[in-house]
């Protein structure tokens, strides 16, 4: 999908204090080999703030940076991957209320690790389709803590960091231009995070903490690796080439400065993304997770925030922000720093 006049007016990440991987190894929280496989040397850990509370903090920072009062927001889209602090509840409405966004329509997106990217794609599509809507705030917030989640051991090749992220999206104005976004899916891979368990009557009925390693082993035992190798590369390619087509860019256009990837471990990046990216693109592949780990649904928005904070783009240059999540869903966003 191509967007005509949408701008990322501000993007911010709110991180609690970090804990080093070395300290986690010394404390017996994780084996050294597992910590190394995550690709992160440290990870933000929230002592008490929930995912929605972290999202509120990121939202306040983004709104302040954009110079936009919360009362002028038309939409608030909140994404997450893990428990939001209450069982039967709308975290999106909490975020809107705490920010003072009383005129905004809040709603939530839960799409595994692709939640933030899907939330941004959804908000952008609504702004593009409805001229009565002018501004949106997209947030994510997650806290990965026991007893329900072991940030180091609940999944392979990733350590999960606690964070809030936020993007202010509007029509025109200063900031990075959101040029295009393409989303694709391979729902035949949903078994990877379900395994062979029967459907349960309540959260964490089967076991706690969550053990995605076990469901992945069951997926592999059922021939999942062949299915993954068959499905994933074409979908990654489709998202990438589709976004470039929507943006009117050739794959090797010298204006494409960087490709920002999900903050996963190097093994996953090398398996799912790097082969297609290096085949098609000349741009630099950028991985920004060494000091955050994987932020669940927040990687895509955090990458936008760091893209701006680190000034990776010169005027006239573009970046591709690639995201993926279990289910499976992948997307590629094209953003540009305007020449003027």
PyMOL commands that set and color helices and strands:
alter all, ss='L'
color gray80, all
select helices_A, chain A and resi 21-26+32-38+51-66+70-72+91-99+112-129+187-193+212-221+224-247+266-280+296-309
alter helices_A, ss='H'
color red, helices_A
select strands_A, chain A and resi 6-15+18-20+42-44+75-79+105-109+135-142+163-171+176-185+256-260+284-286+318-325+329-336
alter strands_A, ss='S'
color yellow, strands_A
deselect
rebuild
show_as cartoon
